[in-house]
Structures are given as structure tokens and as C-alpha cells.
Amino acid sequence: MDRLSPDPREVVAGLLGDERLLHACAERDMGAVFRMLNARGVSTRRIAAAVDITQGRLYDYMNGKSRVEKLTLFEQIADAFHIPGHLLGLARRSWEPAPTTAEHERTDRPPPDGDDLVAMDHFRSADRQTGGGRLYGAVVRHLSDRVAPRLVSIGSGPQVFAAAAALTEMAGWMAHDSGHDDRAAQHFACALPLARTSGDFPLAAHVAASSSHLALETGDVAAAVGWARTGLELAAQGPRIPALTARLHTMQARALAVGSQRTPAAHALEAAHRDLEASPAADHPWLSPFDAAALASESALILRDLEQNDEALSYAEQAVALREAGRARSPGSQPDQPGGHPRAPG
């Protein structure tokens, strides 16, 4: 059966350098992956059999009528076609080569390069005053001129990959602020593997949160839920950062609320509040802040979508009060952009 159909693993191996495959994996768009395999001669029967689904279900994915959402199916696809786990936000697969000693050591990463952190702080400060769209070109040039050459230098450590990921994510938000959501998605798609390569799981989870936020703002509720779940899985592999998991639960709640899944949305929102209230803050140099004011603002949006208008109004008033208190303590500070994300997360 399908003796003339090429081995899908060989086809995928030849596509691992193709930006279209990388982008499809970063977006968790398995329909696009299936279409690419089929366009290169892999029969739909062989694709469906490899991942243990019906051809009817496969056609739904390929035609965009539905999306893969279950973690177990993503794992089946990765294993069937030998798609490296990190491309789909998964753990290293059993068939992938064992990590080298150097890769193990990345979990105990050295402090990020001070110049990169200074640059990030300068970009954030300027962004609060001028807006991200005006700084987009400057951030991209900094990445190209100051960061990219160090990625291929034998003298660089894993921290440069974290810097590249954080600044690339920042560029993505600035592209979004400028109205270029396709470009923003491409930046996020590039940032995730950079963060994973650095061994910085909280940063990788933070990028997944940004992808969830962007998917929600562009109307892709299923992808928004999927990215929030991916972020929570990544966050569980690194040091616990309550503000990060609170942000991820919040993004999950927002997407579920938009999708009218009332009970799961309420549970996710409760988890966000528990995370932020029960544990002390933990610092991370590359993550943008997510505080009580941000959570109050997001809670108002979630409860509005759940049609709990009185509670939504209460949280909106709380968010305003917390923002006013923050400005009183820091006269030069600016509130977050409407929608909950800082204007230049990183």
C-alpha cells in the first residue's frame, strides 16, 4: 500500500530548514504541515495512518475546518514524522539524540550579558514614551548588528540565545503595535526556538504567552488556548515564577472566555489569582512584569466576556486604582497598553 509514496520522515528531514515548515510548527498549524507533506508526494492515506486518524479528520485539518488541539496528537505527529519536539513546544522526543553535557549545563545559565540587558531597558523606556512602532527598526537593527553575529561565535555562551529571543519577542510586539500581525507572528516563531536553545524555560514560556495573546487578538481562539497550555508546560520545566504562570493562566482564561467555555475560563482565572497572590515575586531578567494591576485589568476583560458585568466593573476600577498608585510611586511610569500586555514585552 502506498509503495510509491515517499517516507514522510525523509520529507520532513528535508524541510527542517524551510521557513514555511518552521512557521507552521511554531503556529501549531498541523493542517499546513500535512499539506506540505501531501504536496511533496506523501499520500493522505499514509499521513492519516501514521498519526492514527481517519482520512476524514485529516481532510478537516488540511482544509482548515478544524485544528489539532490535543497534546497527545501533537506528540503522535512529532513521533510519526520525526519533527523535533522543540519545534512544536514539546519536550525532547525519545528518538532525538541525547543532549550533550553542554546542553545540560544550560539549565544553570550564567547571568545574561549586561549590555543586552541595558539595551533592553533602554528600548523599554523609550517605548513607554514614543510607542513601539517607532522603535521597531532600531530593535531589528540591534538584533542584526549586535546580537546575530554572536549567535555563531564559538566564544558565546547560551545567554546570547536568551538575549536574541527576548529582543526578537520585543520586536514582535512592536510589529504588532504597528499593525503588522503577520510580522509579529514571525518574530514570535523565531523567538521560541532561540529561548529553548538557551535552556531558559521561563523565557520560552513567556514567548508562548505572547503567541497566545497575539492569536487571541487576531481571532484564533483555539491557537490562543493551545499556546497558553504550551506555555504552562514549558514553565513547569523551569524555576517557578508565579507572575509568569499567572500570566499564562490569564491568557488561557481570556481565550476560553471568548470561546464561551465559562467553567474552564473561571477555573483558569482562579488559578491566575492563586499564583499571583500565594507566592512572592521571583525576578527574571528577560520577562516583562505581570502584576496585580495587570491581572485586575485582564480579569475585567475576562469577566466581561463571561457576562459578569458587575464583577468586571469592580476589577476595572481596581486596575485603575492600582495604576494610579503605581504612577504616584514612579512619576515617569506609563500604564500598560489596553489589552493587558506591556507595550514591549521581553
Summary of the structure (lengths in Angstrom):
residues: 346
radius of gyration: 20.7
end to end distance: 49.9
largest distance: 71.9
contacts: 1142
relative contact order: 0.09
helix: 69%
strand: 0%
